[in-house]
Amino acid sequence: MIDLHCHYLPGVDDGPVEAVEALQLVRAAVANGITAAALTPHIHPRRYPNSKTRLLHTFVRFQELVKQQQIPIKLYLAGEVRISPESLDLFEQDEIPFLGTVDGYKIVLLEFPHDMIPVGSEQFVTKLLRMKIRPLIAHPERNKQVLGDPERIRPFVDMGCWLQLTAGSLVGSFGKPAKKVATKLLEEELAWIVATDAHNLEHRPPDLAQGYQCLVDICGSRTAKRMVETRPGRILGLEQ
């Protein structure tokens, strides 16, 4: 399985602080059946002032450490970008690490605030699409406005965005409402990918296997494989 949303990179956001904990997360991911992962630290200028240039050195050092420890996983650098005017500046400065490229569009993991879809979000997405950047919207099923009305996310899908659900939402780790909305998005074929959004071993572990089993129950094994293997692999440029 391939995880396109996780916070393993140490000391850059609300994931692990030290490399020891980060390595524990990577080992847990491998034990869970994850063979490749895009590390997606928060890029949130008002809180986590990360950028491609700032993150690259830390990523290369951590990637080398994982190799030294002989942990069998492929790692890639990307980012979880909070929608904001400051973030748009980073796009224009080529300071966003993308997940990959599909059909001529760079794919970016884009995050709304948890409590709302900000005014102007559709205009923001329109600008990205004009720049040949396709948003993969992170965990919409956990957004309060989408929880209140799942149809709030449909316009973004109609515009060309993809949706990434959290495996834990399908399992019920984020509560019954998030599970209900995640299931609805799957049943209406609006979701594109499932990932872990792992932050730590205690409360946000890298568990994609349980999410995969939920996908099989809801959508069948063929669609489940697409969402945790084929589509993520295509984004990262891996042979599937």
Contacts in CASP RR format, 6 or more apart in sequence:
PFRMAT RR
TARGET T0000
AUTHOR 0000-0000-0000
METHOD contacts of the structure
MODEL  1
MIDLHCHYLPGVDDGPVEAVEALQLVRAAVANGITAAALTPHIHPRRYPN
SKTRLLHTFVRFQELVKQQQIPIKLYLAGEVRISPESLDLFEQDEIPFLG
TVDGYKIVLLEFPHDMIPVGSEQFVTKLLRMKIRPLIAHPERNKQVLGDP
ERIRPFVDMGCWLQLTAGSLVGSFGKPAKKVATKLLEEELAWIVATDAHN
LEHRPPDLAQGYQCLVDICGSRTAKRMVETRPGRILGLEQ
1 32 0 8 1.000
1 33 0 8 1.000
1 34 0 8 1.000
1 35 0 8 1.000
1 208 0 8 1.000
1 209 0 8 1.000
1 212 0 8 1.000
1 228 0 8 1.000
1 229 0 8 1.000
2 34 0 8 1.000
2 35 0 8 1.000
2 36 0 8 1.000
2 37 0 8 1.000
2 228 0 8 1.000
2 229 0 8 1.000
2 232 0 8 1.000
2 233 0 8 1.000
2 236 0 8 1.000
2 238 0 8 1.000
3 29 0 8 1.000
3 34 0 8 1.000
3 36 0 8 1.000
3 37 0 8 1.000
3 38 0 8 1.000
3 195 0 8 1.000
3 196 0 8 1.000
3 198 0 8 1.000
3 206 0 8 1.000
3 208 0 8 1.000
3 232 0 8 1.000
4 37 0 8 1.000
4 38 0 8 1.000
4 40 0 8 1.000
4 78 0 8 1.000
4 99 0 8 1.000
4 109 0 8 1.000
4 136 0 8 1.000
4 164 0 8 1.000
4 193 0 8 1.000
4 195 0 8 1.000
4 232 0 8 1.000
4 235 0 8 1.000
4 236 0 8 1.000
5 38 0 8 1.000
5 40 0 8 1.000
5 80 0 8 1.000
5 109 0 8 1.000
5 138 0 8 1.000
5 139 0 8 1.000
5 164 0 8 1.000
5 166 0 8 1.000
5 195 0 8 1.000
5 196 0 8 1.000
5 197 0 8 1.000
6 25 0 8 1.000
6 29 0 8 1.000
6 37 0 8 1.000
6 38 0 8 1.000
6 39 0 8 1.000
6 40 0 8 1.000
6 195 0 8 1.000
6 196 0 8 1.000
6 197 0 8 1.000
6 198 0 8 1.000
6 206 0 8 1.000
7 13 0 8 1.000
7 14 0 8 1.000
7 15 0 8 1.000
7 16 0 8 1.000
7 39 0 8 1.000
7 40 0 8 1.000
7 41 0 8 1.000
7 42 0 8 1.000
7 80 0 8 1.000
7 197 0 8 1.000
7 198 0 8 1.000
7 199 0 8 1.000
8 15 0 8 1.000
8 16 0 8 1.000
8 22 0 8 1.000
8 25 0 8 1.000
8 26 0 8 1.000
8 29 0 8 1.000
8 37 0 8 1.000
8 39 0 8 1.000
8 62 0 8 1.000
8 75 0 8 1.000
8 198 0 8 1.000
8 206 0 8 1.000
9 15 0 8 1.000
9 16 0 8 1.000
9 22 0 8 1.000
9 39 0 8 1.000
9 41 0 8 1.000
9 55 0 8 1.000
9 58 0 8 1.000
9 59 0 8 1.000
9 62 0 8 1.000
9 77 0 8 1.000
10 16 0 8 1.000
10 17 0 8 1.000
10 18 0 8 1.000
10 19 0 8 1.000
10 21 0 8 1.000
10 22 0 8 1.000
10 58 0 8 1.000
10 62 0 8 1.000
11 17 0 8 1.000
11 18 0 8 1.000
11 58 0 8 1.000
12 41 0 8 1.000
12 42 0 8 1.000
12 48 0 8 1.000
12 50 0 8 1.000
12 55 0 8 1.000
12 58 0 8 1.000
13 41 0 8 1.000
13 42 0 8 1.000
13 48 0 8 1.000
13 50 0 8 1.000
14 42 0 8 1.000
14 48 0 8 1.000
14 199 0 8 1.000
15 41 0 8 1.000
15 199 0 8 1.000
15 200 0 8 1.000
16 22 0 8 1.000
16 24 0 8 1.000
16 25 0 8 1.000
16 199 0 8 1.000
16 200 0 8 1.000
19 62 0 8 1.000
19 65 0 8 1.000
21 200 0 8 1.000
21 201 0 8 1.000
22 62 0 8 1.000
23 65 0 8 1.000
23 66 0 8 1.000
23 69 0 8 1.000
23 71 0 8 1.000
24 201 0 8 1.000
25 198 0 8 1.000
25 200 0 8 1.000
25 201 0 8 1.000
25 205 0 8 1.000
25 206 0 8 1.000
26 37 0 8 1.000
26 66 0 8 1.000
26 71 0 8 1.000
26 73 0 8 1.000
26 75 0 8 1.000
27 71 0 8 1.000
28 201 0 8 1.000
28 205 0 8 1.000
28 206 0 8 1.000
29 37 0 8 1.000
29 73 0 8 1.000
29 196 0 8 1.000
29 198 0 8 1.000
29 206 0 8 1.000
29 208 0 8 1.000
30 71 0 8 1.000
30 72 0 8 1.000
30 73 0 8 1.000
32 205 0 8 1.000
32 206 0 8 1.000
32 207 0 8 1.000
32 208 0 8 1.000
32 209 0 8 1.000
33 208 0 8 1.000
33 209 0 8 1.000
34 73 0 8 1.000
34 196 0 8 1.000
34 206 0 8 1.000
34 208 0 8 1.000
35 72 0 8 1.000
35 73 0 8 1.000
35 74 0 8 1.000
36 73 0 8 1.000
36 74 0 8 1.000
36 75 0 8 1.000
36 76 0 8 1.000
36 232 0 8 1.000
36 233 0 8 1.000
36 236 0 8 1.000
36 238 0 8 1.000
37 73 0 8 1.000
37 74 0 8 1.000
37 75 0 8 1.000
37 76 0 8 1.000
37 206 0 8 1.000
38 75 0 8 1.000
38 76 0 8 1.000
38 77 0 8 1.000
38 78 0 8 1.000
38 79 0 8 1.000
38 99 0 8 1.000
38 109 0 8 1.000
38 232 0 8 1.000
38 236 0 8 1.000
39 59 0 8 1.000
39 62 0 8 1.000
39 75 0 8 1.000
39 76 0 8 1.000
39 77 0 8 1.000
39 78 0 8 1.000
39 79 0 8 1.000
40 78 0 8 1.000
40 79 0 8 1.000
40 80 0 8 1.000
40 99 0 8 1.000
40 109 0 8 1.000
41 48 0 8 1.000
41 50 0 8 1.000
41 55 0 8 1.000
41 79 0 8 1.000
41 80 0 8 1.000
42 48 0 8 1.000
42 50 0 8 1.000
42 79 0 8 1.000
42 80 0 8 1.000
42 82 0 8 1.000
42 111 0 8 1.000
43 50 0 8 1.000
43 51 0 8 1.000
43 79 0 8 1.000
43 80 0 8 1.000
43 81 0 8 1.000
43 82 0 8 1.000
43 87 0 8 1.000
43 90 0 8 1.000
43 96 0 8 1.000
44 50 0 8 1.000
44 81 0 8 1.000
44 82 0 8 1.000
44 84 0 8 1.000
44 87 0 8 1.000
44 111 0 8 1.000
45 82 0 8 1.000
45 84 0 8 1.000
45 86 0 8 1.000
45 87 0 8 1.000
45 90 0 8 1.000
46 84 0 8 1.000
46 86 0 8 1.000
47 82 0 8 1.000
50 79 0 8 1.000
51 90 0 8 1.000
51 95 0 8 1.000
51 96 0 8 1.000
52 77 0 8 1.000
52 94 0 8 1.000
52 95 0 8 1.000
52 96 0 8 1.000
52 97 0 8 1.000
53 95 0 8 1.000
55 77 0 8 1.000
55 79 0 8 1.000
55 97 0 8 1.000
56 77 0 8 1.000
56 97 0 8 1.000
59 75 0 8 1.000
59 77 0 8 1.000
62 75 0 8 1.000
63 75 0 8 1.000
66 73 0 8 1.000
66 75 0 8 1.000
74 238 0 8 1.000
76 99 0 8 1.000
76 236 0 8 1.000
77 97 0 8 1.000
78 97 0 8 1.000
78 98 0 8 1.000
78 99 0 8 1.000
78 100 0 8 1.000
78 108 0 8 1.000
78 109 0 8 1.000
79 96 0 8 1.000
79 97 0 8 1.000
79 99 0 8 1.000
79 108 0 8 1.000
79 109 0 8 1.000
80 109 0 8 1.000
80 110 0 8 1.000
80 111 0 8 1.000
80 138 0 8 1.000
81 87 0 8 1.000
81 90 0 8 1.000
81 96 0 8 1.000
81 108 0 8 1.000
81 109 0 8 1.000
81 110 0 8 1.000
81 111 0 8 1.000
82 111 0 8 1.000
82 113 0 8 1.000
83 110 0 8 1.000
83 111 0 8 1.000
83 112 0 8 1.000
83 113 0 8 1.000
83 118 0 8 1.000
83 121 0 8 1.000
83 124 0 8 1.000
87 96 0 8 1.000
88 124 0 8 1.000
88 127 0 8 1.000
90 96 0 8 1.000
91 128 0 8 1.000
91 131 0 8 1.000
91 133 0 8 1.000
96 108 0 8 1.000
98 106 0 8 1.000
98 107 0 8 1.000
98 108 0 8 1.000
98 133 0 8 1.000
99 107 0 8 1.000
99 108 0 8 1.000
99 109 0 8 1.000
99 136 0 8 1.000
99 235 0 8 1.000
99 236 0 8 1.000
100 106 0 8 1.000
100 107 0 8 1.000
100 235 0 8 1.000
100 236 0 8 1.000
100 237 0 8 1.000
101 107 0 8 1.000
102 134 0 8 1.000
102 234 0 8 1.000
102 235 0 8 1.000
104 132 0 8 1.000
105 129 0 8 1.000
105 132 0 8 1.000
105 133 0 8 1.000
105 134 0 8 1.000
106 132 0 8 1.000
106 133 0 8 1.000
106 134 0 8 1.000
107 133 0 8 1.000
107 134 0 8 1.000
107 136 0 8 1.000
107 162 0 8 1.000
107 235 0 8 1.000
108 128 0 8 1.000
108 133 0 8 1.000
108 134 0 8 1.000
108 135 0 8 1.000
108 136 0 8 1.000
109 135 0 8 1.000
109 136 0 8 1.000
109 138 0 8 1.000
109 164 0 8 1.000
110 125 0 8 1.000
110 128 0 8 1.000
110 135 0 8 1.000
110 136 0 8 1.000
110 137 0 8 1.000
110 138 0 8 1.000
110 161 0 8 1.000
111 137 0 8 1.000
111 138 0 8 1.000
111 139 0 8 1.000
112 118 0 8 1.000
112 121 0 8 1.000
112 137 0 8 1.000
112 138 0 8 1.000
112 140 0 8 1.000
112 143 0 8 1.000
113 143 0 8 1.000
114 142 0 8 1.000
114 143 0 8 1.000
114 144 0 8 1.000
115 143 0 8 1.000
115 144 0 8 1.000
115 145 0 8 1.000
116 143 0 8 1.000
116 144 0 8 1.000
116 145 0 8 1.000
117 143 0 8 1.000
117 145 0 8 1.000
117 146 0 8 1.000
117 152 0 8 1.000
117 153 0 8 1.000
121 156 0 8 1.000
122 155 0 8 1.000
122 156 0 8 1.000
122 159 0 8 1.000
125 135 0 8 1.000
125 156 0 8 1.000
125 159 0 8 1.000
125 161 0 8 1.000
126 159 0 8 1.000
128 134 0 8 1.000
128 135 0 8 1.000
129 159 0 8 1.000
129 160 0 8 1.000
134 160 0 8 1.000
134 161 0 8 1.000
134 162 0 8 1.000
135 156 0 8 1.000
135 161 0 8 1.000
135 162 0 8 1.000
136 161 0 8 1.000
136 162 0 8 1.000
136 163 0 8 1.000
136 164 0 8 1.000
136 192 0 8 1.000
136 193 0 8 1.000
136 235 0 8 1.000
137 153 0 8 1.000
137 156 0 8 1.000
137 161 0 8 1.000
137 162 0 8 1.000
137 163 0 8 1.000
137 164 0 8 1.000
138 164 0 8 1.000
138 197 0 8 1.000
139 164 0 8 1.000
139 165 0 8 1.000
139 166 0 8 1.000
139 169 0 8 1.000
139 197 0 8 1.000
140 146 0 8 1.000
140 153 0 8 1.000
140 163 0 8 1.000
140 165 0 8 1.000
140 181 0 8 1.000
140 185 0 8 1.000
141 147 0 8 1.000
141 165 0 8 1.000
141 166 0 8 1.000
141 169 0 8 1.000
141 174 0 8 1.000
141 178 0 8 1.000
141 179 0 8 1.000
141 181 0 8 1.000
141 182 0 8 1.000
141 185 0 8 1.000
142 166 0 8 1.000
142 169 0 8 1.000
142 174 0 8 1.000
142 178 0 8 1.000
143 152 0 8 1.000
143 153 0 8 1.000
145 152 0 8 1.000
146 152 0 8 1.000
146 153 0 8 1.000
146 181 0 8 1.000
147 177 0 8 1.000
147 178 0 8 1.000
147 181 0 8 1.000
148 177 0 8 1.000
150 181 0 8 1.000
150 184 0 8 1.000
150 185 0 8 1.000
153 163 0 8 1.000
153 185 0 8 1.000
153 190 0 8 1.000
154 190 0 8 1.000
156 163 0 8 1.000
157 163 0 8 1.000
157 190 0 8 1.000
162 192 0 8 1.000
162 193 0 8 1.000
163 185 0 8 1.000
163 190 0 8 1.000
163 191 0 8 1.000
163 192 0 8 1.000
163 193 0 8 1.000
164 191 0 8 1.000
164 192 0 8 1.000
164 193 0 8 1.000
164 194 0 8 1.000
164 195 0 8 1.000
165 182 0 8 1.000
165 185 0 8 1.000
165 186 0 8 1.000
165 191 0 8 1.000
165 193 0 8 1.000
165 194 0 8 1.000
165 195 0 8 1.000
166 174 0 8 1.000
166 178 0 8 1.000
166 182 0 8 1.000
166 194 0 8 1.000
166 195 0 8 1.000
166 196 0 8 1.000
166 197 0 8 1.000
167 194 0 8 1.000
167 195 0 8 1.000
167 196 0 8 1.000
167 197 0 8 1.000
167 207 0 8 1.000
167 208 0 8 1.000
167 210 0 8 1.000
167 211 0 8 1.000
167 212 0 8 1.000
167 214 0 8 1.000
168 174 0 8 1.000
168 196 0 8 1.000
168 207 0 8 1.000
168 210 0 8 1.000
168 211 0 8 1.000
169 175 0 8 1.000
169 178 0 8 1.000
169 179 0 8 1.000
169 181 0 8 1.000
169 182 0 8 1.000
170 179 0 8 1.000
170 182 0 8 1.000
170 183 0 8 1.000
170 186 0 8 1.000
170 194 0 8 1.000
170 210 0 8 1.000
170 211 0 8 1.000
170 214 0 8 1.000
170 215 0 8 1.000
170 218 0 8 1.000
171 179 0 8 1.000
171 207 0 8 1.000
171 210 0 8 1.000
171 211 0 8 1.000
171 214 0 8 1.000
172 178 0 8 1.000
172 179 0 8 1.000
182 191 0 8 1.000
183 218 0 8 1.000
185 191 0 8 1.000
186 215 0 8 1.000
186 218 0 8 1.000
186 219 0 8 1.000
187 218 0 8 1.000
191 227 0 8 1.000
192 227 0 8 1.000
192 231 0 8 1.000
193 227 0 8 1.000
193 228 0 8 1.000
193 231 0 8 1.000
193 232 0 8 1.000
193 235 0 8 1.000
194 208 0 8 1.000
194 211 0 8 1.000
194 212 0 8 1.000
194 215 0 8 1.000
194 227 0 8 1.000
194 228 0 8 1.000
195 208 0 8 1.000
195 232 0 8 1.000
196 204 0 8 1.000
196 205 0 8 1.000
196 206 0 8 1.000
196 207 0 8 1.000
196 208 0 8 1.000
197 204 0 8 1.000
198 204 0 8 1.000
198 205 0 8 1.000
198 206 0 8 1.000
198 207 0 8 1.000
208 228 0 8 1.000
211 228 0 8 1.000
212 224 0 8 1.000
212 228 0 8 1.000
215 223 0 8 1.000
215 224 0 8 1.000
215 227 0 8 1.000
215 228 0 8 1.000
216 224 0 8 1.000
219 227 0 8 1.000
229 240 0 8 1.000
230 240 0 8 1.000
233 240 0 8 1.000
234 240 0 8 1.000
END
